[in-house]
Each structure stands twice: as C-alpha cells, then as structure tokens.
Amino acid sequence: MLWRLCGVCRHRRLVGHLGAFTGILLVPSLFKLYLVGNSCRIVWYCLFHILKRNTLHIQFNNYMQNSKCSHSLQAAKKTATVFAQLIALSFLIFGATRGTAQAVPKVTLLALSKANHTLAVVDPVTLKVIARMPVGEDPHEVIASTDGTVAYVTNYGGGSLHELNVIDLVAQKALPAIDTRPLMGPHGITFAGGKVWFSAEGTKTVGRYDPVTGKFDWCMGTGQDRTHMVYVTPDGKKVYTTNVSSATVSILVDTLIQPGRFGPPGGNPPPAGGNTAAGNNPPPGGGPRAHEDWVQTVIPVAKGSEGFDVSPDGRELWTAGSDEGTISIIDIAAKKLSASIDAKAVGANRLKFTPDGKLVLITSLRTGDLFIYDAATRKLVKKISTGHGAAGILVDLDGSRAFIGCSADNYVAIVDLKKMEVTGHLDVGGVPDGLAWAVRQ
C-alpha cells in the first residue's frame, strides 16, 4: 500500500494494488480452474478484461469526511464498481471450483496410505490422483458402497482400534467416523445387501453395520484366532473369513433351522400318538417352529492363510499361507479342503481372482513377487517382481490390469495382465495397502 497526494487538490489518498488484493481472495480458486473446464476459462477471460479495462489501483481518501476532495470520492465510486464486478466473478469461480468435487469419472480407484493416513481417489484412465481425504491412524482396508458414493475404511491397530472411517466420495470429504465398540480391531471389510460387513479381529467376530439406521444389526463370533479378512455373498447369506493364527477358514451360513420332534436334548422322541406325561407336552401355543440361525463350519488350511478370494462362479475358495507359501483350495458346496498347491509363495499376503475366473493372483509381502496361477490347470503362469514387498491387489474390471499395493516401496505397481509385466507406478502416499473400486450408479 502506498500513500499518495491527489493530483488535483493535493489531499492524501491511499493507493493499493488491486491485483494483489484480489489475488489473495481468488488465487486458491483460480488454481483449481485447470480442472474445471472451458466454462471456467470464460470466467477467467472476463476477469482479465475487467482488470485490463479498469485501473489496477484502489483509491481511498484518508479524509472521506472532507468534501473538498471530490476526486477521491469519484475514484472510490469507480473502485466500488470494479469491486462489485470482481465479487460477482469470485462467486462464479468459487461455484465452479466447488463443482470440481463432483467432476470425477464414473469408476475410480480407491487407495489407502498407511503412512499419510489418507484415502486417495484415482482416475484409472489418466492414473492421476483426483483427491485425498484424511482417514484414521491405522487404515488397512477400504470398500465402497454399491452406488459408489461412500467409502468405508477400517482402522486396525493390531486388533486394538475400534473405528470405521466414512468418506463422502461425491463431496470428497470425511464424514463422522463409526465407533465399532465393543467389536475391536476391524480389518477386513466388504459391502453387500446395502450393509457394511467387517471382521473384528480383536474380538474374534464378524460384524454388520446398517448405514440407513446407523446401527450395528448383527454380529457373530468365530472362536478363531485373528479373524482377519472377510467375504460376503451378494445376498448376504454366506460369510467367509480367514483366521490367520488358527490356520482355518470359517464358513458362516444363514440357515433355516427345522424343528425336530419335541423332547429333551439327547432323549428319545415321544411315542407315536403323543404322550401327555410331564415333560413331553409341547410348549403352550404349539410346538417348536422353524427359525433362522447362523451355522459355522471351520475348515483347516495352510498356516498363516490370510488373503483369500471366492471364484466368480462361487464354487471354490482359494487362500494362500504365508508360512510355507501353500495354496489351499476349498470346495464350497462340500465345505471341505479339496486341494493344496505347493506354490512356495512364502510371505503370501493377498489373493484375488480375475473377473473371468481364469487367473489367480497372489502377492508376497516378504519378497515383493506377484504369483499368477491358471485357475483351471492350477499351474503357475508367471512370477513377476513388483518391488520389495507386495500387499493389496485390485484387478481392473475388464481384467486387463492389476494394481498392486507395494507397501515397502511406497507405490502402487500397475501390471499389464496381457503382457504379464509391470508397466507403471502410482504415487498414492507412503505405505499403500488397501485398494478398492468405486463405481457410480
């Protein structure tokens, strides 16, 4: 700011640079204009010509009460006009930049950074990060709602934390977190039947949260150690978990329990024709009725089995053990182990089928290798080095690429599944891990 004398009446007046002042107000918004489109470029064009046509100084009379300096009053009126135009344009600019929160592709890649405590939203076509939102202190896994508008993030803490972060993917902002207590250590997470399902390792349980009611409406204990990852069928009737330290897989099935003939547990059924003796009469209101209950089947698998996936046809469950690198294959209909493969995928962390069910991908957190198996022949197709430690896996919806969270290398590796080679890297923040798709409906 500079003090100058009026060139006519010699009164002091304040002369400041309009460009600097408006820059303070508008630069943050103008910085975003590149992302908006041609309409905002028109706004910028108009702003430029207003500034070009009008003087670039604000003139205020230090003695506005002194009516002798009419020149300063005229200058102030002119400045007020310029300000009115600039303020109107600033609203347009702010409105346009606010719209950038929704200017995202229909399909986006979600990637967690454990080091930065952020969720990155990535355009899978341009491979550019669109936005980053804050999450909790130990984010591990992420999932999006079916309509692709909300993301949920588990905060694990080795089984000690109790928080699900909620991210509005439309407004690109964090919403109030969900306290999962008494279910501790949420880790694996999925979305099915309009509800959020998650494993709670610290309490050896699986829980379910209803976003509509804002309440937990179901949970079930597994009785197994380190109930870690979870998969739920689309109808919400079957739940699968890996229990790492117990070296087991749990299959939980929502089952209609049919009543047996009334009698004491372990006792003989009543004789034909009924019996009115005490203890054999059905309870008031009729006999036992069919009811729903969840039934668990526990299946032993390889030691350290953590990452797993269900084949697209729903017939098989594959999981890989980190201790010896053995792949265990479960026949889901029979609910039993059907095959084991000595894959030597030591340090196995995650496992995913391609959408067509033809390939199975396994990452090693210990070696950084990506093992690609043929699901039909159960033979190794190729082993690809992605870095020093590979974790989360996300396969492109068309099966053409795989995104691998290389935690030890601080990048997400992009693997071309046609060429079977690494073709690029994404920087989504330090120690990337959980990955998911968000698909707008």
Secondary structure, 3 states (H helix, E strand, C coil): CEEEECCCCCCEEEEEEHHHHHHHHHHHHHCCHHHCCHHHHHHHHHHHHHHHHCCCEEEEECCCCCCCCHHHHHHHHHHHHHHHHHHHHHHHHHHHHHHHHHCCCCEEEEEEECCCCEEEEECCCCCCEEEEEECCCCEEEEEECCCCCEEEEEECHHHCCCEEEEEECCCCEEEEEEECCCCCCEEEEEEECCEEEEEEHHHCEEEEEECCCCEEEEEEECCCCCEEEEEECCCCCEEEEEECCCCEEEEEEEEEECCCCCCCCCCCCCCCCCCCCCCCCCCCCCCCCCEEEEEEEEEECCCCEEEEEECCCCCEEEEEECCCCEEEEEECCCCEEEEEEECCCCCEEEEEECCCCCEEEEEECCCCEEEEEECCCCEEEEEEECCCCCCCEEECCCCCEEEEEEHHHCEEEEEECCCCEEEEEECCCCCEEEEEEEECC
